[in-house]
Amino acid sequence: MVTILSRPPRARRRLGRARQRGAAILIAMLIMTLVATLAAGMVWLQWRGIEVESAERARGQGEWLLNGALDWGNLILKSSIRNGHVEDDLTQPWATPLAETKLSSFLSADGSRTDGSGPDAFLSGQITDMQSRYNLYNLVVQTDPAQARNEIIRLQQLCGAIGVSSDIATAIASGLAQSYAAETAAAVDPGQKDATSAVLMPRQIDDLAWYGIDPKVIRQIEPFVAIIPPPTAATTLVNANTASAEVLMAAMPAIGRAAADQIIQRRQQKPFQTVAEVTAIAGSGNPGAAGAAAPPPPIVDVKSSYFEIYGQLRYEQHVIRERSIVYRVNPILVRVLRRERLPPDVP
């Protein structure tokens, strides 16, 4: 006979209360974990919102502050004419780069601020004469076929001077001609379909890759050429006071390397003030063999109207870079032709 022992009623009640307390503690811990998770999520969302708003505010302020670089460049370009300069050369203030300078140092010029006040922002910049390079738009703005051929000869001369095959000049000229024709036709009749499937007109030198130009070749010719859409269909002249020897040889195909180097040595002593001074040093140049076709006429000047203004602003943890192409119309008007933001890793 088996006797079944059961717990007394009081023991059963104590065990039930213990189980209830354990379940209550477990539920309380779960609730606390849930509340902590929700609170942490809310704190993170609030922190993220503050960070995003701070970043947008800093970026917006940086963009406004970077306008100062463009204003600085415009002021320098205007002042070079107002100071009585009839030429543009590398001894003028615009040719001196602006080293990284705290923005408050500019604000302290009026005496209302000290160098330690103002935003913790640093501005730097540089102005480059775009007419120290050969403008590739010269290849497409010519209405006379003979002038168009002359421009191809200039580009071939430039390619030869820097060690690039003349076939590159032909490929660039052909591609630009198709793109320009398609762009002009689209401007006249926007609904017209382009049967040639030509690419868009390039805006930067890197865009020449659209014509199948090797990137290594693009890097090689980049310091010597520019893409500047002129306000009028006119040839962009080369400034003999700022151009390199290779570009001078393209602008004056009748001269050789020796004459181009002589022009550079002469302008270092005293900048040219007239085109006649340049052509006098170049002389007759290298006219070529007897019976050969005459070289294209020179396209040189001693002043410039197109400049590139590069500005960089370092503000808090942001670095903002911008490049602008400007057209100096007269001593009181500088027009912005193109303005673009650069990624942080682009010099």
Phi, psi and omega per residue, in radians:
M1 nan 2.206 -3.069
V2 -1.778 2.262 3.123
T3 -1.766 2.148 3.138
I4 -1.647 2.082 -3.121
L5 -1.626 2.288 3.097
S6 -1.989 2.687 3.140
R7 -1.278 2.612 3.096
P8 -1.149 2.719 3.137
P9 -1.006 -0.642 -3.121
R10 -1.159 -0.685 3.122
A11 -1.147 -0.699 3.118
R12 -1.108 -0.644 3.132
R13 -1.176 -0.696 3.121
R14 -1.123 -0.710 3.120
L15 -1.138 -0.684 3.112
G16 -1.126 -0.700 3.133
R17 -1.170 -0.639 3.109
A18 -1.106 -0.743 3.108
R19 -1.122 -0.680 3.120
Q20 -1.123 -0.728 3.125
R21 -1.129 -0.691 3.107
G22 -1.104 -0.731 3.113
A23 -1.152 -0.667 3.128
A24 -1.128 -0.724 3.122
I25 -1.125 -0.716 3.132
L26 -1.116 -0.743 3.115
I27 -1.131 -0.717 3.121
A28 -1.088 -0.719 3.108
M29 -1.124 -0.707 3.102
L30 -1.117 -0.705 3.130
I31 -1.147 -0.737 3.121
M32 -1.103 -0.713 3.100
T33 -1.101 -0.742 3.120
L34 -1.115 -0.780 3.130
V35 -1.109 -0.743 3.128
A36 -1.098 -0.698 3.126
T37 -1.135 -0.779 3.109
L38 -1.111 -0.721 3.133
A39 -1.131 -0.735 3.109
A40 -1.107 -0.698 3.098
G41 -1.101 -0.710 3.120
M42 -1.157 -0.718 3.106
V43 -1.104 -0.720 3.134
W44 -1.132 -0.735 3.118
L45 -1.097 -0.709 3.122
Q46 -1.157 -0.740 3.109
W47 -1.100 -0.729 3.135
R48 -1.113 -0.738 3.106
G49 -1.072 -0.706 3.119
I50 -1.139 -0.736 -3.140
E51 -1.133 -0.743 3.127
V52 -1.119 -0.761 3.130
E53 -1.132 -0.695 3.111
S54 -1.134 -0.723 3.131
A55 -1.135 -0.754 3.115
E56 -1.126 -0.704 3.119
R57 -1.133 -0.763 3.130
A58 -1.130 -0.683 3.131
R59 -1.175 -0.738 3.101
G60 -1.091 -0.760 3.095
Q61 -1.130 -0.663 3.112
G62 -1.099 -0.692 3.118
E63 -1.118 -0.727 3.108
W64 -1.162 -0.701 3.123
L65 -1.161 -0.598 -3.141
L66 -1.188 -0.361 3.027
N67 -1.032 -0.433 3.097
G68 -1.111 -0.549 3.096
A69 -1.124 -0.739 3.103
L70 -1.168 -0.725 3.096
D71 -1.109 -0.689 3.100
W72 -1.066 -0.790 3.135
G73 -1.110 -0.753 3.120
N74 -1.070 -0.721 -3.135
L75 -1.123 -0.730 3.127
I76 -1.119 -0.749 -3.116
L77 -1.153 -0.653 3.110
K78 -1.198 -0.705 -3.062
S79 -1.196 -0.486 -3.133
S80 -1.123 -0.542 3.090
I81 -1.425 -0.713 -3.116
R82 -1.103 -0.438 -3.140
N83 -1.416 0.129 3.037
G84 1.617 0.157 3.125
H85 -1.305 2.261 3.067
V86 -1.709 -0.069 -3.130
E87 -2.335 2.890 3.025
D88 -2.049 2.128 -3.110
D89 -2.460 3.061 -3.027
L90 -1.400 0.070 3.067
T91 -1.690 -0.077 -3.094
Q92 -1.445 2.814 -3.068
P93 -1.008 -0.583 -3.094
W94 -1.130 -0.407 -3.114
A95 -1.414 -0.129 3.124
T96 -1.618 2.089 -3.129
P97 -1.120 2.615 3.061
L98 -1.564 1.912 3.113
A99 -1.179 2.774 -3.105
E100 -1.022 2.093 -3.048
T101 -2.325 2.430 3.117
K102 -1.150 2.390 -3.041
L103 -1.090 -0.528 -3.116
S104 -1.157 -0.380 3.111
S105 -1.185 -0.514 3.038
F106 -1.275 -0.698 -3.107
L107 -1.210 -0.423 -3.112
S108 -1.382 -0.052 -3.107
A109 -1.136 -0.497 -3.123
D110 -1.534 -0.005 3.097
G111 1.423 -0.044 -3.108
S112 -1.523 -0.216 -3.140
R113 -2.327 2.802 3.033
T114 -1.840 2.931 -3.110
D115 -1.131 -0.393 -3.121
G116 -1.495 -0.137 -3.126
S117 -1.677 3.062 3.108
G118 1.536 3.073 -3.087
P119 -1.208 2.648 3.118
D120 -1.439 1.227 -3.076
A121 -2.225 2.524 -3.107
F122 -2.202 2.252 -3.050
L123 -2.016 2.401 3.038
S124 -2.478 2.788 -3.103
G125 -2.963 3.006 -3.129
Q126 -2.738 2.483 3.093
I127 -1.983 2.285 -3.137
T128 -2.119 2.376 3.077
D129 -1.342 1.955 -3.129
M130 -1.268 -0.309 3.091
Q131 -1.491 0.132 2.941
S132 -1.451 -0.034 3.128
R133 -2.121 2.903 3.097
Y134 -1.502 2.199 -3.129
N135 -1.452 2.070 -3.119
L136 -1.167 -0.310 3.071
Y137 -1.148 -0.313 3.074
N138 -1.053 -0.410 -3.103
L139 -1.285 -0.358 -2.984
V140 -2.082 -0.239 -3.081
V141 -1.547 -0.037 -3.114
Q142 -1.367 2.309 3.073
T143 -1.626 -0.393 3.125
D144 -1.581 2.159 3.133
P145 -0.994 -0.595 3.127
A146 -1.144 -0.704 3.097
Q147 -1.175 -0.630 3.098
A148 -1.093 -0.712 3.094
R149 -1.137 -0.650 3.107
N150 -1.070 -0.669 -3.141
E151 -1.189 -0.616 3.067
I152 -1.130 -0.683 3.099
I153 -1.092 -0.687 3.120
R154 -1.083 -0.798 -3.122
L155 -1.158 -0.640 3.069
Q156 -1.129 -0.660 3.089
Q157 -1.109 -0.720 3.133
L158 -1.144 -0.768 3.130
C159 -1.075 -0.716 3.110
G160 -1.131 -0.617 -3.118
A161 -1.206 -0.508 -3.107
I162 -1.806 0.140 3.048
G163 1.425 0.565 3.121
V164 -2.016 2.532 -3.126
S165 -1.087 2.509 3.109
S166 -1.165 -0.334 3.083
D167 -1.099 -0.482 3.097
I168 -1.124 -0.727 3.119
A169 -1.096 -0.721 3.125
T170 -1.126 -0.726 -3.138
A171 -1.148 -0.727 3.121
I172 -1.133 -0.789 -3.126
A173 -1.095 -0.727 3.139
S174 -1.154 -0.776 3.133
G175 -1.125 -0.753 3.124
L176 -1.121 -0.660 -3.139
A177 -1.103 -0.745 3.126
Q178 -1.174 -0.746 -3.136
S179 -1.141 -0.716 -3.123
Y180 -1.182 -0.702 3.119
A181 -1.115 -0.736 3.121
A182 -1.160 -0.676 3.130
E183 -1.172 -0.710 3.118
T184 -1.146 -0.730 3.120
A185 -1.136 -0.671 3.127
A186 -1.189 -0.566 3.110
A187 -1.212 -0.600 3.126
V188 -1.303 -0.781 -3.117
D189 -2.331 1.605 -3.088
P190 -1.022 -0.445 -3.118
G191 -1.481 -0.089 -3.108
Q192 -1.278 2.376 3.136
K193 -1.528 2.362 -3.139
D194 -1.402 1.939 -3.132
A195 -1.372 -0.307 -3.101
T196 -1.496 -0.246 -3.091
S197 0.988 0.640 -3.140
A198 -1.267 2.575 3.108
V199 -1.331 2.922 3.116
L200 -1.160 2.774 3.029
M201 -1.122 2.286 -3.128
P202 -1.160 2.568 3.094
R203 -1.842 -0.449 3.135
Q204 -2.262 2.845 -3.129
I205 -1.093 -0.595 3.133
D206 -1.070 -0.422 -3.116
D207 -1.229 -0.179 3.089
L208 -1.127 -0.264 3.058
A209 -1.086 -0.373 3.085
W210 -1.060 -0.436 -3.128
Y211 -1.642 0.200 3.121
G212 1.476 0.246 3.133
I213 -1.352 2.315 -3.130
D214 -1.100 2.379 3.132
P215 -0.988 -0.573 3.102
K216 -1.137 -0.673 3.104
V217 -1.189 -0.660 3.115
I218 -1.078 -0.743 3.110
R219 -1.105 -0.532 -3.089
Q220 -1.312 -0.651 -3.087
I221 -1.626 -0.189 -3.046
E222 -0.981 -0.716 -3.122
P223 -1.193 -0.151 -3.007
F224 -2.001 -0.159 -3.105
V225 -2.228 2.812 3.118
A226 -2.495 2.813 3.069
I227 -2.146 1.706 -3.076
I228 -2.148 1.891 3.058
P229 -1.257 1.884 -3.099
P230 -1.225 2.578 3.111
P231 -1.042 -0.503 3.107
T232 -2.180 2.768 -3.140
A233 -1.334 1.297 -3.127
A234 -2.348 2.697 3.123
T235 -1.222 2.307 3.078
T236 -1.459 2.087 -3.103
L237 -1.360 2.826 3.122
V238 -1.802 2.303 -3.139
N239 -1.423 2.007 -3.116
A240 -1.219 -0.259 3.129
N241 -1.459 -0.222 -3.070
T242 -2.271 -0.262 -3.034
A243 -1.307 2.679 3.062
S244 -1.369 2.979 -3.130
A245 -1.090 -0.676 -3.126
E246 -1.121 -0.721 3.136
V247 -1.233 -0.634 3.082
L248 -1.087 -0.660 3.112
M249 -1.165 -0.506 3.072
A250 -1.357 -0.663 3.138
A251 -1.277 -0.441 3.135
M252 -2.286 1.347 -3.036
P253 -1.057 -0.238 -3.118
A254 -1.383 -0.209 -3.096
I255 -1.756 2.833 3.087
G256 -1.895 -2.984 -3.115
R257 -1.101 -0.685 -3.102
A258 -1.100 -0.769 3.132
A259 -1.169 -0.659 3.108
A260 -1.115 -0.735 3.092
D261 -1.135 -0.600 3.112
Q262 -1.158 -0.670 3.091
I263 -1.087 -0.724 -3.136
I264 -1.154 -0.729 3.111
Q265 -1.114 -0.660 -3.128
R266 -1.182 -0.726 -3.099
R267 -1.261 -0.411 3.066
Q268 -1.190 -0.524 3.082
Q269 -1.358 -0.757 3.129
K270 -2.737 2.129 -3.127
P271 -1.063 2.576 3.098
F272 -1.236 2.411 3.089
Q273 -1.922 -0.244 3.089
T274 -2.428 2.706 3.090
V275 -1.173 -0.534 -3.140
A276 -1.058 -0.586 3.108
E277 -1.138 -0.624 3.141
V278 -1.223 -0.866 -3.101
T279 -1.163 -0.493 3.118
A280 -1.176 -0.675 3.111
I281 -1.253 -0.697 3.141
A282 -1.126 -0.590 3.131
G283 1.130 -2.575 -3.132
S284 -1.382 -0.264 3.059
G285 1.179 -2.434 -3.112
N286 -2.115 1.485 -3.035
P287 -1.186 -0.217 3.129
G288 1.643 -3.034 -3.088
A289 -1.261 2.760 3.135
A290 -1.129 2.396 3.138
G291 1.500 -0.166 -3.141
A292 -1.313 2.776 3.140
A293 -1.138 2.513 -3.133
A294 -1.158 2.459 3.124
P295 -1.182 2.778 3.111
P296 -1.050 2.621 3.130
P297 -1.181 2.739 -3.140
P298 -1.196 2.575 3.058
I299 -2.178 1.150 -3.090
V300 -2.038 2.757 3.078
D301 -2.582 3.063 3.117
V302 -2.028 0.051 3.098
K303 -2.363 2.916 -3.047
S304 -2.326 2.708 3.076
S305 -2.129 -0.299 -3.083
Y306 -1.966 2.265 -3.113
F307 -2.399 2.711 3.021
E308 -1.942 2.213 3.116
I309 -1.927 2.050 3.116
Y310 -1.883 2.242 3.139
G311 -2.265 2.504 3.085
Q312 -2.324 2.332 3.099
L313 -2.135 2.198 3.033
R314 -1.892 1.869 -3.021
Y315 -2.264 2.021 -3.053
E316 0.948 -2.186 -3.130
Q317 -1.634 0.141 -3.073
H318 -1.803 2.514 2.993
V319 -2.176 2.028 -3.083
I320 -2.011 2.236 3.122
R321 -2.122 2.494 -3.106
E322 -2.544 2.550 3.120
R323 -2.278 2.322 -3.108
S324 -2.265 2.434 2.991
I325 -1.804 2.135 -3.070
V326 -2.110 2.706 3.130
Y327 -2.110 1.979 3.133
R328 -1.468 1.793 -3.070
V329 -1.308 -0.825 -3.121
N330 -2.741 -3.127 -3.085
P331 -1.076 -0.263 -3.103
I332 -2.062 0.016 -3.085
L333 -2.365 2.119 3.019
V334 -2.160 2.077 -3.063
R335 -1.787 2.347 3.116
V336 -1.490 2.081 3.136
L337 -1.560 -0.662 -3.111
R338 -2.665 2.443 -3.141
R339 -2.442 2.215 -3.064
E340 -2.463 2.535 3.075
R341 -1.527 2.403 -3.107
L342 -1.864 2.547 3.038
P343 -1.154 2.767 -3.044
P344 -1.061 -0.449 -3.061
D345 -1.602 0.086 3.128
V346 -1.635 2.203 -3.125
P347 -1.257 nan nan
